[in-house]
Amino acid sequence: MQLLQWPYRLKRLLQLCKDKASLPQIHALLITTALYTHPNSVASLISSYVRIGDIVSAHDVFDRLPHRRVDMCNSMVLAYSRKNNPSEVLKLYRNMIAEGVTPDSSTFTVALKACASLMNLREGQHIWSQAADFGYEDDVFVGSSVLNLYVKCGEISKAKVVFDKMVKKDVVCWGTMIVGYVQSGQASDAVDEYRRMQEEGIEADGAVMVGLIQASGNLGDLKLGLSIHGYVIKREMHAYDVVCQTSLVDMYAKNGYLKLASRVFEGMPRKNVVSWGALISGFAQNGFAINAFELLVQMQKLGFKPDSASLVNALSACSQIGHLKFGMSVHAYIVRRLDFDKVSYTALVDMYAKCGALACARFLFDQIDSKDLILWNAMIASYGIHGHGVEALSLFLKMRERNLKPDHATFNSLLSALSHSGMVEEGRYWFNVMIKESKIQPSEKHYVCMVDLFSRAGEVEKAFQLIQSMNSKPGLAIWVALLSGCHKCRKLSFGMMAAKKILDISSDDLGIYALVSNFFSLAKKWEEVAIVRKKMKVTGLRKVPGYSAVEVDGKPEVFLMEYKYHRRYLDIVQVLDGLDDEMKLTKDRSDTIFID
């Protein structure tokens, strides 16, 4: 009787064993007795090795077993899963199936999690099919893992099919779907899913609320964001949850409510690098580059090391105000402290180009061995913003020689560069290549580039013909591009039509109304001028003051339109007057004549 009780006593002893030194002694005892052949004892031994982190010994015991049970296999599968070794998890799973061991819910759950980690959709779908064959199709844990797999692989529609068929859904399943919709850019669907979850009587957890916060940020819905914020405060979900609080900072900052973002950030008892990055990104994206710089310096003073995301946002801020010196400092920091990734390289190329150091951007671009399509696009676009259409086209051709297939963004950058350089024939040729050879259907951005290209060159009739050939309804940007060309080339009839189309489309951009008003003035259509100006006054639109930014002696200088209090205002006016006089001398009088 005592011998029969030994396996159970030994199992208990192994469960209590936490000493790495004593466990091999118990292992040796098992080998010298008949207990080594007892399955419960061996399973406990494997679990004990796993518990103390000695996977090598656990696997050694596992490999010596002549016959393996599902609990022994699961011990090993879970061990490698916790060690973040998904490849070994799938290897063990395949061996289980090959040896005829019947998997259970835990096996399928962990195996599907491994597929999600590896983004291995094909094998994941195969395992899901096997789970259904073994009767686990309605298992909530297996179902949750399948949802996670589809969401991580960007297959939200397939996840929705599985989700709708699930008999039982827990909060994890709902949360996975909500987050999945947000990640796939379907924020409104995420909110709808949450409302259905409420109807089912499921109480939200922190993960669900984080997904909703992100959804409200993407939708720009402050009312929804405030409502969610109030809910998490009421339920005390956010007090020490750095992820939830960081999401709130990001949500407010993303939508321009920087005071609210700063208030949440300052109230955080614990902050991490991601929290700092969210606020830095918010200031940078809303045009407050100086504040973004100050935050970057402050976080370093407090002992936080900026991550790649924070530095990329800082580079974006440098690009906005042309702060080359600070951008170079960020570059040096990345060289010293971080490994370059493709995002950092692209951000640096973009920063150097927008700060006027196009040669530096190209030098950095040439130093990169493995260039992805996004980096090529960034460099082509850099030549475009500086009006170097020939160089942009040359780089595009080199990209094609490397057998890189251009995408819609590549052609957008190329066509924009050709437009700024007035290369009409080249633009027409590559627009046709995009459609016929690359099989890319032009989007509105492509049409805007082509309309702008023809209009700048005075070929307004061709621009209008292109607009008429569009399969979709032309948007505001199309008509603005046409009107700009008509304004420049004095094409009255086409300009009047474009202006009326613009007025039919509601817009809150005062600059667009100013363009329309100016065109009517040049055409001596005073009644129309009065109507436009009245509309501007009634709607209360105010033009954001224009400004330029340049780096002077290593410091950014910002010059506002009609700002007369700059310390060197008189010097600036004198230079501008001189330039104005020079332009008047070279101005062609024929430009003032309308051509209809």
C-alpha positions in Angstrom: 0.0 0.0 0.0 2.8 2.3 0.9 4.5 1.6 -2.4 1.4 2.5 -4.3 1.3 5.8 -2.4 4.9 6.6 -3.3 4.1 8.2 -6.7 1.7 10.6 -5.1 4.0 11.5 -2.3 6.8 12.0 -4.7 4.6 14.2 -6.9 3.9 16.4 -3.8 7.6 16.5 -3.0 8.5 17.6 -6.5 5.8 20.3 -6.4 7.3 21.7 -3.2 10.9 21.4 -4.5 12.3 24.8 -5.4 16.0 24.0 -5.0 18.0 23.5 -8.2 20.5 21.4 -6.3 18.0 19.0 -4.8 16.0 18.3 -7.9 18.7 16.2 -9.7 18.9 14.1 -6.5 15.2 13.3 -6.7 15.7 12.7 -10.4 18.4 10.1 -9.6 16.1 8.5 -7.0 13.5 8.0 -9.7 16.0 6.4 -12.1 17.2 3.9 -9.4 13.7 2.8 -8.6 10.7 1.6 -10.5 9.0 4.9 -10.1 10.7 6.3 -13.2 8.3 4.3 -15.3 5.3 5.8 -13.4 3.8 8.4 -15.8 2.6 10.8 -13.0 6.0 10.9 -11.4 7.7 11.7 -14.7 5.1 14.4 -15.6 5.8 15.9 -12.1 9.5 15.8 -12.7 9.2 17.6 -16.1 6.9 20.2 -14.5 9.4 20.7 -11.7 12.3 21.3 -14.0 10.2 23.7 -16.0 9.2 25.6 -12.8 12.8 26.3 -11.9 13.6 27.3 -15.4 15.8 24.3 -16.4 14.2 23.6 -19.7 17.3 21.6 -21.0 16.9 19.0 -18.2 13.1 19.0 -18.7 13.5 18.3 -22.4 16.2 15.6 -21.6 13.7 13.8 -19.4 10.9 14.3 -22.1 13.1 12.9 -24.9 13.9 9.7 -22.9 10.2 8.8 -22.5 9.1 5.9 -24.6 5.5 6.9 -24.4 4.3 10.5 -23.9 1.0 11.7 -22.6 -0.7 15.0 -23.4 0.1 16.5 -19.9 3.8 15.8 -20.4 3.7 17.4 -23.9 1.8 20.4 -22.6 4.4 20.9 -19.9 7.1 21.3 -22.5 4.9 23.3 -24.9 4.0 25.8 -22.1 7.7 26.0 -21.0 8.9 27.0 -24.5 5.9 29.4 -24.8 6.9 31.2 -21.6 10.5 31.4 -22.8 9.1 33.1 -26.0 10.3 30.3 -28.3 7.3 29.9 -30.6 9.3 27.8 -33.2 10.1 25.1 -30.6 6.4 25.2 -29.5 5.3 24.4 -33.1 8.0 21.7 -33.4 6.7 20.0 -30.3 3.1 20.3 -31.5 4.0 18.6 -34.8 5.8 15.8 -33.1 2.7 15.3 -30.8 0.4 14.9 -33.8 2.9 12.6 -35.6 3.2 10.3 -32.5 -0.6 10.1 -32.2 -0.9 12.1 -28.9 -4.3 13.7 -28.7 -4.0 17.4 -28.1 -6.3 19.2 -25.7 -7.5 22.8 -25.3 -4.2 24.0 -23.7 -2.2 22.4 -26.6 -4.2 24.2 -29.3 -4.3 27.5 -27.4 -0.5 27.7 -27.0 0.2 26.4 -30.5 -2.1 29.1 -32.0 -0.4 31.7 -29.9 3.0 30.6 -31.3 1.6 31.0 -34.8 0.4 34.5 -34.0 3.9 35.4 -32.6 5.5 34.1 -35.9 2.7 35.7 -38.1 2.4 32.2 -39.5 -1.2 32.4 -40.7 -1.0 29.3 -42.9 0.0 26.9 -40.1 -2.3 28.6 -37.7 -5.3 28.0 -40.0 -4.2 24.3 -40.2 -4.0 24.0 -36.4 -7.4 25.7 -36.1 -8.8 23.1 -38.5 -7.3 20.3 -36.5 -8.8 21.8 -33.3 -12.2 21.7 -34.9 -11.7 18.1 -35.9 -10.9 17.2 -32.3 -14.0 18.9 -31.1 -12.6 22.2 -29.8 -14.3 24.5 -32.3 -16.5 26.0 -29.5 -13.8 26.1 -26.9 -13.5 29.8 -25.7 -9.8 29.6 -25.1 -9.0 28.1 -28.5 -11.4 30.5 -30.1 -9.7 33.5 -28.4 -6.3 32.3 -29.7 -7.7 32.1 -33.3 -9.1 35.6 -33.1 -5.7 36.8 -31.9 -4.0 35.0 -34.8 -6.2 36.6 -37.4 -6.0 40.1 -35.9 -2.2 40.0 -35.7 -2.0 38.8 -39.3 -4.4 41.6 -40.4 -7.2 39.3 -41.3 -10.0 41.2 -39.4 -12.7 39.9 -41.8 -11.8 36.3 -41.0 -11.6 37.0 -37.3 -15.2 38.4 -37.6 -16.4 35.2 -39.2 -15.0 33.1 -36.3 -16.2 35.6 -33.7 -19.8 35.5 -35.0 -19.9 31.7 -34.9 -18.6 31.5 -31.3 -21.2 30.1 -29.0 -19.5 31.5 -25.9 -17.5 34.7 -25.9 -15.5 36.0 -22.9 -14.2 39.5 -22.4 -10.9 38.5 -23.9 -12.6 37.6 -27.2 -14.5 40.9 -27.3 -11.3 42.8 -26.5 -9.4 41.1 -29.2 -12.0 42.1 -31.8 -12.2 45.7 -30.6 -8.4 46.1 -30.7 -8.3 44.3 -34.1 -10.8 46.8 -35.6 -8.7 49.7 -34.3 -5.5 48.3 -35.7 -7.1 47.7 -39.1 -8.3 51.4 -39.2 -11.9 50.6 -38.5 -12.4 52.6 -35.4 -16.2 53.1 -35.8 -16.6 49.3 -36.0 -14.6 49.0 -32.8 -17.1 51.3 -31.1 -20.0 49.4 -32.5 -18.6 46.1 -31.3 -18.2 47.6 -27.8 -21.9 48.6 -27.8 -22.9 45.0 -28.8 -20.7 43.8 -25.9 -22.6 46.0 -23.5 -25.9 44.6 -24.8 -24.6 41.1 -24.0 -23.9 42.2 -20.4 -20.1 41.7 -20.6 -18.2 44.0 -18.3 -15.2 45.6 -20.0 -11.7 45.2 -18.7 -8.6 47.4 -19.1 -7.7 46.0 -22.6 -11.1 46.8 -23.9 -10.9 50.4 -22.6 -7.5 50.9 -24.1 -8.9 49.8 -27.5 -11.8 52.2 -27.1 -9.5 55.1 -26.2 -7.4 54.4 -29.3 -10.6 54.3 -31.4 -11.9 57.6 -30.1 -8.4 59.1 -30.9 -8.5 57.8 -34.4 -12.1 59.1 -34.9 -11.3 62.5 -33.4 -14.3 62.1 -31.2 -13.5 64.1 -28.0 -17.0 63.5 -26.5 -16.4 59.7 -26.7 -12.9 60.1 -25.4 -14.0 62.1 -22.4 -16.8 59.6 -21.7 -14.3 56.7 -21.7 -11.9 58.6 -19.5 -14.7 59.2 -17.0 -15.6 55.5 -17.1 -12.1 54.3 -16.4 -11.8 56.8 -13.5 -15.1 55.7 -12.0 -14.0 52.0 -12.3 -10.5 52.9 -11.0 -9.0 51.2 -14.0 -6.4 53.8 -14.8 -4.8 54.8 -11.4 -1.7 52.7 -11.8 -2.2 51.4 -15.4 0.5 53.1 -17.4 -0.8 51.6 -20.7 -4.3 53.1 -20.1 -2.9 56.5 -19.1 -0.5 56.6 -22.0 -3.4 55.8 -24.4 -5.3 58.8 -22.9 -2.3 61.0 -23.4 -2.0 59.8 -27.0 -5.8 60.2 -27.6 -5.9 63.8 -26.4 -2.6 64.8 -28.1 -3.5 63.2 -31.4 -6.6 65.4 -31.6 -4.9 68.6 -30.6 -6.0 68.8 -27.0 -2.5 69.3 -25.7 -3.5 70.8 -22.4 -5.6 67.8 -21.5 -2.8 65.5 -22.7 -0.3 67.3 -20.5 -2.6 67.2 -17.5 -3.1 63.4 -17.8 0.7 63.0 -18.3 1.6 65.1 -15.3 -0.8 63.2 -13.1 0.7 59.8 -14.0 2.4 58.3 -10.9 4.6 56.1 -13.2 5.8 57.1 -16.6 7.8 55.1 -19.2 9.5 55.9 -22.4 6.3 55.2 -24.4 4.4 57.8 -22.2 7.0 60.4 -23.0 6.9 59.5 -26.7 3.2 59.9 -26.9 3.3 63.5 -25.6 6.4 64.4 -27.7 4.6 63.0 -30.8 1.5 65.1 -29.9 3.4 68.3 -29.7 5.4 67.5 -32.9 2.3 66.6 -34.9 0.4 69.7 -33.8 3.2 72.1 -34.9 4.7 72.8 -31.5 8.2 71.6 -32.4 10.0 73.6 -29.7 7.8 72.0 -27.0 8.7 68.6 -28.4 12.4 69.4 -28.2 12.1 70.6 -24.6 10.2 67.3 -23.6 12.9 65.2 -25.2 15.6 67.0 -23.2 13.5 66.8 -20.0 13.0 63.1 -20.3 16.7 62.5 -20.6 17.4 64.7 -17.5 15.0 62.5 -15.6 16.9 59.3 -16.6 14.7 58.1 -19.5 16.5 57.0 -22.6 14.5 58.0 -25.7 13.5 55.1 -27.9 13.2 55.0 -31.6 9.6 56.3 -31.7 10.5 59.3 -29.5 13.5 60.2 -31.7 11.5 59.8 -34.9 8.9 62.2 -33.6 11.7 64.6 -32.6 13.0 64.4 -36.2 9.5 65.2 -37.5 9.5 68.3 -35.3 12.9 69.3 -36.8 11.5 68.9 -40.3 8.6 71.2 -39.5 10.7 74.2 -38.4 13.9 73.5 -40.3 16.0 73.0 -37.2 18.9 71.2 -38.8 21.3 71.5 -35.9 19.0 69.7 -33.5 18.2 67.1 -36.2 21.9 66.4 -36.5 22.1 66.0 -32.7 19.3 63.4 -32.9 21.2 61.7 -35.7 24.3 61.5 -33.6 22.4 60.2 -30.6 21.0 57.4 -32.7 24.4 56.5 -34.0 25.8 56.3 -30.4 23.0 54.7 -28.5 20.6 52.9 -30.8 20.7 50.4 -33.7 19.4 52.0 -36.9 16.2 50.6 -38.2 14.4 51.4 -41.5 12.0 53.8 -39.7 14.9 55.8 -38.3 16.7 55.9 -41.7 13.6 57.1 -43.4 12.9 59.8 -40.8 16.5 61.1 -41.1 16.4 61.2 -44.9 13.1 63.2 -44.6 14.5 65.5 -42.0 17.7 66.4 -43.9 15.7 67.0 -47.1 13.1 69.2 -45.4 15.8 71.2 -43.6 17.4 72.0 -46.9 20.3 69.6 -46.6 19.4 67.6 -49.7 23.0 66.4 -50.2 23.1 65.0 -46.7 19.9 63.2 -47.3 21.3 61.6 -50.5 24.6 60.7 -48.8 22.8 58.9 -46.0 20.5 57.2 -48.5 23.5 55.9 -50.4 25.1 54.5 -47.2 22.1 52.2 -46.5 22.7 48.7 -47.9 19.1 47.3 -47.7 16.7 49.9 -48.8 13.0 49.2 -48.6 10.3 50.7 -50.8 9.4 53.3 -48.2 12.9 54.7 -48.1 13.1 54.9 -51.9 9.8 56.8 -51.9 11.1 59.2 -49.2 14.2 60.0 -51.3 12.2 60.5 -54.5 9.7 62.8 -52.6 12.7 64.7 -51.2 13.9 65.6 -54.7 10.3 66.5 -55.5 9.9 69.1 -52.8 13.1 70.8 -53.9 11.9 70.9 -57.6 14.6 68.4 -58.8 12.4 66.4 -61.1 15.3 65.1 -63.2 17.0 63.6 -60.1 13.7 62.2 -58.9 13.2 60.4 -62.2 16.7 59.2 -62.3 16.3 57.7 -58.8 13.0 56.1 -59.8 14.7 54.4 -62.7 17.5 53.1 -60.5 14.8 51.7 -58.2 13.3 49.8 -61.1 16.7 48.4 -62.1 16.9 46.9 -58.6 13.7 45.0 -59.4 11.7 46.9 -56.8 8.1 47.2 -57.8 6.8 50.8 -57.3 3.6 51.2 -55.4 0.9 54.0 -55.5 3.1 56.1 -53.1 6.1 55.8 -55.4 4.2 57.1 -58.4 2.6 59.9 -56.2 6.1 61.1 -55.2 7.4 60.8 -58.8 4.4 62.6 -60.4 4.6 65.3 -57.7 8.3 65.9 -58.5 7.7 66.0 -62.2 4.8 68.5 -61.6 7.0 70.9 -59.5 9.6 70.7 -62.3 7.2 71.3 -65.2 8.2 68.0 -66.9 4.8 67.5 -68.7 5.7 64.8 -71.2 7.6 62.7 -68.6 4.6 63.0 -66.2 2.1 61.9 -68.9 4.3 59.0 -69.9 4.8 57.6 -66.3 1.1 58.2 -65.5 0.2 55.8 -68.3 2.9 53.3 -67.3 1.5 53.3 -63.8 -2.0 52.3 -65.1 -1.0 50.0 -68.0 2.2 48.3 -66.8 2.1 48.5 -63.0 -1.7 47.9 -63.0 -2.2 50.6 -60.3 -5.5 52.5 -60.5 -4.9 56.2 -60.0 -6.2 57.6 -56.8 -7.3 61.2 -56.2 -3.7 62.1 -55.2 -2.4 60.9 -58.6 -5.0 62.9 -60.4 -4.2 66.0 -58.4 -0.5 65.7 -59.4 -1.5 65.4 -63.1 -4.0 68.2 -63.0 -1.4 70.4 -61.2 1.2 69.3 -63.8 -0.9 70.3 -66.8 -2.2 73.4 -65.2 1.2 74.7 -64.2 2.3 74.3 -67.8 -0.7 76.2 -69.1 -2.4 73.1 -70.5 -5.6 73.7 -68.6 -7.8 72.1 -71.3 -5.9 68.8 -70.9 -6.2 69.0 -67.2 -10.0 69.4 -67.5 -10.2 66.4 -70.0 -8.3 64.3 -67.4 -10.8 65.3 -64.7 -13.7 64.3 -67.0 -12.1 60.8 -67.5 -12.1 60.1 -63.8 -14.2 57.1 -62.7 -14.9 58.8 -59.3 -16.3 62.2 -58.4 -13.5 64.8 -58.4 -12.8 66.1 -54.9 -11.9 69.5 -53.6 -8.2 69.1 -54.1 -8.7 68.4 -57.9 -10.7 71.6 -58.4 -8.3 73.7 -56.3 -5.4 72.5 -58.5 -7.3 73.4 -61.6 -8.2 76.8 -60.3 -4.6 77.5 -59.3 -3.6 76.8 -62.9 -6.3 78.9 -64.3 -5.4 81.8 -62.0 -1.8 81.6 -63.1 -2.5 81.2 -66.8 -5.6 83.5 -66.9 -7.9 80.9 -68.3 -11.2 82.5 -67.4 -13.9 80.0 -68.5 -12.3 77.0 -66.9 -11.5 79.0 -63.8 -15.1 80.1 -63.3 -16.3 76.5 -63.5 -13.6 75.3 -61.1 -14.4 78.2 -58.7 -18.1 77.3 -58.7 -17.3 73.6 -58.1 -15.2 74.6 -55.1 -18.0 76.7 -53.6 -20.4 73.8 -54.0 -18.1 71.7 -51.8 -18.0 72.8 -48.1 -14.6 73.7 -46.8 -13.2 75.3 -43.6 -9.9 76.3 -45.3 -9.8 80.1 -45.6 -6.9 79.8 -48.0 -9.1 78.1 -50.5 -11.8 80.8 -50.2 -9.1 83.4 -50.6 -8.0 81.8 -53.8 -11.5 81.8 -55.2 -12.0 85.4 -54.2 -8.8 86.5 -55.8 -9.7 84.7 -59.0 -13.1 86.5 -59.1 -11.3 89.8 -58.5 -8.9 89.2 -61.4 -11.9 88.3 -63.6 -13.7 91.5 -62.4 -16.6 89.4 -61.1 -17.4 91.7 -58.2 -20.7 90.2 -57.3 -19.1 86.8 -56.8 -16.3 88.4 -54.8 -18.9 90.0 -52.5 -20.7 86.6 -52.1 -17.4 84.7 -51.2 -16.3 87.4 -48.7 -19.7 87.4 -47.1 -19.6 83.6 -46.8 -16.2 83.9 -45.2 -17.5 86.5 -42.7 -20.7 84.6 -41.8 -18.9 81.3 -41.2 -16.3 83.1 -39.0 -13.3 81.6 -40.8 -10.0 83.0 -39.8 -6.8 82.5 -41.7 -4.0 81.0 -39.8 -1.1 83.4 -40.1 1.5 82.3 -42.6 5.0 81.8 -41.4 8.4 80.7 -42.4 11.1 79.1 -40.3 14.9 79.0 -40.8 17.8 78.1 -38.7 20.1 81.1 -37.9 23.4 80.4 -36.0 22.1 77.1 -34.8 18.8 78.4 -33.5 15.4 78.3 -35.2 13.9 81.6 -36.2 10.2 81.9 -37.0 8.9 84.8 -39.1 5.1 85.4 -39.0 3.2 87.2 -41.7 2.7 90.9 -40.9 4.5 90.5 -37.5 6.2 93.9 -37.0 7.8 93.2 -33.7 10.8 91.1 -34.8 14.0 92.6 -33.6 15.3 92.8 -37.2 12.0 93.8 -38.8 13.4 96.9 -40.6 16.3 94.9 -42.1 13.8 92.2 -43.3 11.5 94.8 -44.9 14.5 96.5 -46.6 15.6 93.1 -48.2 12.1 92.3 -49.2 11.6 95.7 -50.9 14.8 95.2 -52.8 13.7 91.8 -54.0 10.3 93.2 -54.9 11.9 95.9 -57.0 14.0 93.3 -58.9 11.0 91.1 -59.6 9.0 94.1 -60.9 11.8 94.9 -63.4 11.7 91.4 -64.8 8.0 90.9 -64.8 6.4 90.2 -68.2 3.5 92.6 -68.8 1.7 90.0 -70.9 1.0 88.0 -67.7 -1.8 90.4 -66.9 -3.8 89.6 -70.0 -6.6 87.1 -69.8 -6.6 84.3 -72.4 -10.0 82.7 -72.9 
